[in-house]
Amino acid sequence: MKRVFNAVAAFLLLLVMASCGEDTIYSGFKKMENGAYMKFYSKGDSEVMPRLRDEATIQMAQYFNDSLLFTTAGDEPMRIVLTEADFEGDVMDGLLMMHVGDSARLMVPADSVLAISMGMEEIPEEYAGKAIYYDLKLLSVKPFETRDAERKALLDSLKVVEESFLVPFRDDPKNTMTESGLIVLEKTGKGKVAELGEYVNFDFTMCDHKGDTVMNSFGVEPVEIQYGEEFISKGFHEALGMVPGGGEMRFVIPSSLAFDSVGYEQFILPYTPMVVRLKMNSVMDKATYDKRQMAKAAEKEAEKNRLMDLEGKSIADYIKTHGITEAPTESGLYILNQEEGLGNVAQWGDEVTVHFIIKNIKDEQLESSYDYGEPIPFKIGEGKMFPAIEEAVMTMSKGGKVTLVTPSALAFGEADLGEILPPYSPLVIELELVEIK
């Protein structure tokens, strides 16, 4: 009953707005039987219309406030499989109302696109009550029956290719096949193999039947997991329990133990067997693993303390070198006034715009908002700006300028931005309060 009431209320509202002669986002568009608001530029000669599950080939351009957001112009046309609409009147509904050869404009409320399709909890003010427009041209339609037949033919051919690849490995007497179908080509090592609940550290390379590398950890970072956790596939999990610490194994995983008839997104086709080289670096029982993790944590804490001590020394050296006599705030921030502003001081919850130049403690510039051509807006208290900048702004008036000597805890913290800004690096920030809205 509530949905019926809402629908009637919405309809009456449209009638009232139309009767008052007001221009709305719906003006000039016809509401189609499925709820899509459309305006046709031209009609094709075809009687063919797409259905759910059909594949439509289209050209599309997307607009908001006369600004082009996206277009297929200059690229290959877009192929899209028609599914149930996210909301009444979306692009899927629009395409279902077209014939092959038609060109049309679809009007979609921006609120619906952002809230339903994109999952935004709060609609930005500049989009509220406005429209996003889609210019659509339907080039062709492939019926889902044809798509299904083509899919079946592809899967059948991939199965044949896999089988012809696996037969020589299965027939080679030097290889061993497990009960599940995993094919072991060679294995070395005689140490302890992992039991469920223990921890394994390993490197691996996985290639498809054409020899193309799909995944690799050698020279990147070893993988460390608790044996029993799902990792890649059933076949890989089985292999992890076969290789002793310090040993290696080469093996073939049939698709039935890997990605089966599904594949993996666009990277791995269905019915693709995998050839794997696995090097087991270590097998650890839980007590050994926990002890090692504690040692790692202690090492990390020691390094953190070293860097924090280094940070404190670098700030002290900077203060001394630059003759700074101002005391830091309770948070440790030094706010050095350079130019007084005019008017009220910014408060918690105010919307402000600022310019800033961010440098490391060696005065090497990292970023400048002046390079962007306009100041940066934010709302004080939302946490979208460095704590140092939020704190400093609440001591400033419009037009004011300050220099901040900033502890890492009020900036990037333990983030590692490379050689120019390692973890726990203090910053020097030149800050200008441009506007308080």
VENGILIN-V987666 format. One record per helix or strand. SS is the DSSP state (H for helix, E for strand). FROM is the first residue (numbers start at 1). LEN is the number of residues. Records with the same first field share a line. If there is no record, write none. Layout:
SS: FROM-LEN + FROM-LEN
This chain:
H: 2-18 + 91-6 + 110-8 + 144-28 + 234-7 + 255-3 + 286-36 + 369-4 + 387-7 + 408-3
E: 30-2 + 37-6 + 49-1 + 55-10 + 67-5 + 78-4 + 99-1 + 103-7 + 131-12 + 176-2 + 183-5 + 199-10 + 213-4 + 223-4 + 248-6 + 264-1 + 268-1 + 274-11 + 334-6 + 342-4 + 351-10 + 365-4 + 376-4 + 397-2 + 401-6 + 427-10
